[in-house]
């Protein structure tokens, strides 16, 4: 919420009044330069809102006095719905309005020009990256991620703890890079094909064996599997994958990093020096954590915590290459994980949403608090 100061006060006064840290106030007001806020100046109080004292107030013209300022203790978004790119952008706007310390930047654009959005939360020197919806029909990963993000910022404002560690400590020690939808064109094709330009849709129908049901589509809009695009023995996948041309799934492209979405993710990693990455996919309730012995010893410690919290099964080696996680581990020798959420046939139905979130939420938290120890 935004308030107008009716008297001059220092930052410490606002910290105490609204039970917020100085860091959260400064990150929510990036143009604030002084320790004092003068009478008449406006300042944003993150994670607070106005609630009506009496919704049955007899007066038709309610005044400010009928509202109280309170910390937001409820979710401000509900991602449990078909979660296309339009739903994502709407929810990002709501989160940023209520929690303006969330920073948004565009790391690239999809084939069709949709922005690839990275959300940045935290001010720490340690950097953790999470992403979802590399594959179009795995769009529920984005919805799960956004539900957790809302929970993270809510607990941050309320000064709660996870596993004995203050959520504010996580915020101050770790910067979280959050790319909830790597493949917006593909997700929209699965969930909102009617929104496409007729020529684009016609081409997709041809790649889809002349079928207008895109529920099995994993690739980007050009028919390239984005999680087979990375230079980690890509040539093995190129040789053995059965699609030898663009297809709804599995085609690794003509060469590594041929697609703008994959290029954007590669450049993000190169520029960011992440300590750990987690890529959310569906399905299987498994966690892939090793790659040809390039992974560090710490990866096993982390995956054991993931297993304990989620009930998922950690798997060190699988016969797969050219994935985002594969490339990260090979290139940087740091912990990288692919988490396969839920069980069943993709796309997983929304009636699994609550169970998926219940099991997976600990993985999100552990990815942060394990780096604080």
N, C-alpha and C positions, 0 to 999 in steps of 0.2 A: 504494500500500500504506500501511497505517497502522502506525506504530511507537510503542512506549511507551519513553520516555527512561529509560535506566538510570543516567544521570548528567546533571547540568545542563550545558547547552552553549549557545553563542550561535548566532545564525542563520548567521553566516559559516562556522562549523564544518560545519553541514549543507550549505551551498552547496558547499564543497570536497569533502566526503565523497561526496555524491551527484551532483556535477558539474551542479548546477542553478543557475539564476539566482535572485536574491532575489525578483524579480518573480513567477516561477513558484511559489515556495514561498508567498509571501503570497497570491497569487490562489487557491491551492489550500486555504488555511487562513484564510478571511475573518474569523474571530473571533480570530485571533492578534494580540495587541496589544503584545507585548514583543519586545525584541531577544534575550532569553534564553528558552530552553525548559527548564523545571525538571524535575528527576528525578520520574518518575511521570506526567508530562504526555504526552498523545498528540498526534502530529502526522502529517499525511498527506504522503507523499512521492510526488508525481505521476509517472506514467509508469514506475514501478518495480514489480516483483513478485517473488514467491518462486518459485524453481525447485528441483526436487528434485535433490540431488547425485547420488544413485544410485537410479534407479527400480527396480533389482533388489535393493535392500537386504534382507537376510535377516530383519530384525526385523519382526514384524507390527505393532508399535507405533512408528511413525516419530516422531521428536522434532524440535524446531526445528533442532537441529544438523545434520539431514540436508538442510536447505534453504539456499540462498544467495539473497541479495537481488541482483537484476540489473536494469538498465534494460530496458524492454520494446522489443525490436528487431524484433518480429514484428507483423503485423496482429492486432488483437483482435476485428475483425468481418469477416464475409464477405458483402458485399451482393449478390453475384452470384447472385441468386435472384429469384423473383417478389416484387416489393418493395411490398407493400401497407402500409397504415398500421400494422398490428400489427408487421410486421417492422421498420419504422422506429423505433417506440417502444422495441422491445426493444434495437435496436442503439444508440440514444441512451443508454439506461441503462448499457450496457456501456462505452461511451466515457466517460461521466461518472464511472463508478466508477474507471476506470483513469487518467483525465485530469480531475481535479476542478476544474481551472481553466476548463473549459468551462461556461459559464453558460447556463441554459435559462429561457426565459420564454414565456408564452402571450400572443400578440399579438391573439388573437381566437378565434372558434369558427366552425366550418362550419355549414351549414344543419342538419345532424344533431347538432351539438354537439361534434364532435371538435375537440380543441385544435389551433390553428395555431401550431406551435412555431417559435420563433426561437432559434437557438444563437448565442451571442456568444463570440468567441475573440479575445483580444488586449486591450491596454490603451492603444493609441495614440489620438491625437486625430484622425487621418484615418480616415474610415469608408468601408468598402466593403460592398456588399450583393450577395448571390447567392441565387437561388431556382430551384426546379424544380417539375415536375408542376403547372404551371398547367392543363395539359390531362391528362385522366384516363389516356388510353391512351399517354401519354408518360412513364409511371412509371419507365422505365429511367433517366431523368435524375436522379431522386432517388438511385437506387442508385449511379450514377457519382459524384454529389456526395459521398455518404457514404464511398465508397472513398477519394476524395481527402482528405476531412477526416481520416480515420484516418492517411493518409500525412503530412499536415501536422503533426498533433500528435506522431506518432512521430519525425519529423525534428526537431521542436522539442526534444524531450527529449534526443535524441542529439546536439544542437548541430551539425546539418549546415547546409550552405549551398545556395542555389539561385541560379544565374547570378551567382555571386560575392558574394551577399548572405546573411548569416547569417539563418537562419529565426527565430532569437531577435530579431534586429533587426526583422523583419517583425512579430513579435508585439508588440514594444514600441512600434512606430510606428503600427500600424494596428489598428483594431478591426473585425473581420469579423462582419457580420450574415449569418446563414446560415438561410434558410427552405427546407428541403429538400422540403417537400410543401405546396403552396398549396391543393391540391384533394383532401383526404383522402377525402371521400365518393365522389368520382368514381373515384379510384384503387381504392378498395375495391369499387366496383361492377364495375369491369373484372376485378379479380383475385379477389374474394371475395364475389360476389353472394349466396352462400348464407348469409352472416352477417347479411343485412339483415332487418329486420322485414318480414313478408309484405306488409303494406299499402304500405310504401315501395317494395319491389321490384315490386309489381304496377303502381304508378304509373310506375315507370321502364320497365317492359316496354311499357306503352302508348305512352310517348314514343318508344320504340325500335321502332316499327312492329310491336308484338306479338312481338318477337323476344327471346329470353333470352340471346342471344350479345351481350355488351356490348363486344366487343373494339374496335369502332369508336367507342366513346363518348369524347367529349372534354370535354363540359360538366360543370358541377357537378350535384348530384343533382336540382336543379330544372330542368335543361335549359337553363342559361344558360352561354354561353361566357365564362369569366372573363377571357380575354385580349381580349375585345371590350367590356369594361366601363368603360373609363377615359375621362375627359373630354378627349380629344384628337380633336376633330372626330368624336365618336361618332355624330352625326346622319347622317354620310355612310354609315357602316356600317349603321346602323339602316335607312336607306332602301334600300340595295342588297343586303343579305344576303337570301338566298332564304327561310330560315325566318322566318316572321312571328310565331311562337309558340314556346314551349319545345320544344327538340329535342336530339338527341344531340350536335349540334355546330353552331357558327356563330351561334346566336341571341344577339344582343347585350344582351338584356334589355329591359324596358319603359322604362328610363331609366338613365343612367350610375350606377355604384356602387349598384345595387339589391341586390347580393348581399353577404352578410356577409364572404365571403372577400376580395372585391375591396375592400370598405371597410377591412378589417384591413390589407391591403397599402398602401392609400392613406394611412392614418393612420400606419403605420410610417414611411413615407417622409417625411411631413410633420414627424414628431417627431425624425428622426434626422440630417438634414443629411448625406446620403451624398455622397461625392466621385465615386463611380462605382457603377453597378449592372450586373449581368450576369444575364440570365434564360436558363436552359437549357431548350431544347425539342428535339424531333426532328421531322423529319429533313432531310438535304440537304447536310450539311457546308458550311454557309454561315454568315456572320456579318453580321447587319444592324446598321448602326452610325449611319446618318443619319436625320434626320426633318425634311423640309421646310426644311432649312438652319438649323434651330434648334440643331443640335449644335455644340459648340465645336471649334476647330482641333485640340485635343489628341486628339480622338476618332480622327482619321486616324492619328496616330502610334501610338496604342494598337492599333488594328486591324491595322496592319502587323506589329506584334510577334505578335499572335494568329495571323495568316496564316503567318508564318515558322515558328512553333512547331508549328502543327497541320496545315498543308497545306490548311486550309479557305479558302474564297473570301470575301473581304469584299465586301459589297454596300451601297452607300450609300443608295440610294432604292428603295423598293418601294411599290406602290400599296396601302397598308394603313394603317388608323387605329385609334384606340381601344384600342391595346395598352398594356400596362404600361410598356414601354420608350418608346413614343411619348409617352405622357403625361409620363414623367420628363424626357425631353429637352426637351419643349415647356415644361414648367413651370419647370424649374431650369437649363436651358442647360448641363447637365453631361453627361459621357460616359455613354452607356447602350448596351447591346448585347444583342441576341438571338442566341444561339448555337444553331444547329440541328445537334445531334449525329447522327452516323451517316448511313447511307443505306438506303433501302428503304421498306417500307410499315409504318405504325404499326399496332400496337405492334411496335417492333423486337425481334427475337428475342435471347435471352440469348447465343447463340453469337457475337454481335457485341460483347459486353461488353468483352472485352480490347482489341480493336482501337479501339473508341470511346475507352476510357480512355487508351490509349497516345497517341492523337492529341490528345485534349482536355486532358490534365493540364497542359500548358504554359500553356493559357489561364487556368486557375485561378491558377497561380503568378504569371504576368505581371500579373494583376489586382491583386496585392499589391506585387510588387517594383517595378513601374513608378511607384508612388506614393512609393517610398522614394528615388527618384533626384532 
